[in-house]
C-alpha cells in the first residue's frame, strides 16, 4: 500500500456508534438451523442465556422462538439445552 496514512484508509472494524448491530442481519450464512420444539420446552431460558447473538426471542419470561435474521447456526443453544428441545438441522 503506497499511502498508509490513517486519513487515507477505509474504515474497518470500527463501531461508529452504539446500537448499530441490529441493522445488520447476519443469519443468512448459517449452515445449520435450530429447530425448537415449543411443546417440550420447559422455559428454563438456558438457550437464551447461552446464545451469543441474542437470537432466542423471549417475551414475558418465555421463549417465543428463534430470530433467524440473526441466528448464525452455531448450535450452542441446542448443546446447552438440558431437555433436548432444540435440534440442529442441515441448512
C-alpha positions, 0 to 999 in steps of 0.5 A: 500500500503506497499511502498508509496514512490513517486519513487515507484508509477505509474504515474497518472494524470500527463501531461508529456508534452504539446500537448499530448491530441490529441493522445488520442481519447476519443469519443468512450464512448459517449452515445449520438451523435450530429447530425448537420444539415449543411443546417440550420446552420447559422455559428454563431460558438456558438457550437464551442465556447461552446464545451469543447473538441474542437470537432466542426471542423471549417475551414475558419470561418465555421463549417465543422462538428463534430470530433467524435474521440473526441466528448464525447456526452455531448450535450452542443453544441446542448443546446447552439445552438440558431437555433436548428441545432444540435440534440442529438441522442441515441448512 
